[in-house]
Amino acid sequence: MKYAKKYNEINGIEYVVNENEWDFDKAFGWDEQDADKFMNEYIHQVFAEAEPKKDAAEVIKRLKKDGNNIMIITARHNNHVKDVYSVSKNWLEKHDIPYDKLVVNSADKAEKCRENNIDIFIDDSINNCENVLHNLRIPVYLFDSPYNQNYEDTHIKRVFSWKAVYEEMKK
């Protein structure tokens, strides 16, 4: 949000940023050209400065200790960041988040879940959660975020914290 607001200010875009929207055009008032320009100018900083959700490292370590394999699947791609794999890997290491496998450039997370025999999926994107649920029929957890507040599906469990994720997985 910080960089999106900065981008709008610098570029004279008078738009009230809507933190409850996922799409750039609805959230920031951008067309495709603005979104591309923003990504070229700021996405590396956004990736580098992003903070993990509270308790993420602690809970993922506990899940790993419990014998779970941890696979990070991200849609981050090389279009705007040179070597997004290294950027993502370095971020995970910086925040002491363990994993067994990291997959980047994943436009279709359901396909990556299928290829890697994933049996539980956690994401904050409604589209990713629905795609995984409908194609794989595995437990899906939607991580609560401002942009997915109005979504409800009885087959997708909403979680509000990493500690809640851990509790759900222990059931």
C-alpha positions, 0 to 999 in steps of 0.5 A: 500500500505504501508504494502504491500510494506513493506511485499515485502521488508521484504520477498525479493519480487522484484515486482513493486507494481501496485496500479491500480490492485485489485487482490493481484497477479497482484498488489503485485506479490503474490501467494496465500501463500503470500496473506495469510501470508500478511493477517495474519501479517498485515491486523489488522493494515491495518484495524485499520489505514485506514482513511475514504475517505474525507467528508465520516462522514459528508455526511453520517451524512447528509444522516442519518439526511435526513431520510436514513437508513445507512447499511454498508456491508463489505467483511471483515471476521474473517479468519485473524482478530479475531472478525472483527465485533468489529474491524469494529464497533470500526473503524466506531465509531472512525471516527464518521460514523453513521450507522443503521446496520453493516454486515461483512463476506459478500462475496455476497453483492447483497444477503445482499442488497436483504435481507435488502431491500437496494435501493441504493448501493455504492462500489469501487469494480467493481464485487460488483457493477456489481453483485448488478446491475444485480441481483437487478436493483437498482441504483449503484454508483462506488466510483472512485479508482485507481484499477477501472479506466478502467471500464465503464458501462452506468448503473453504475454511477461513483462518485469521492467524498462523496459530489458527492454521496450526490448530486447524491442521491438528484436527 
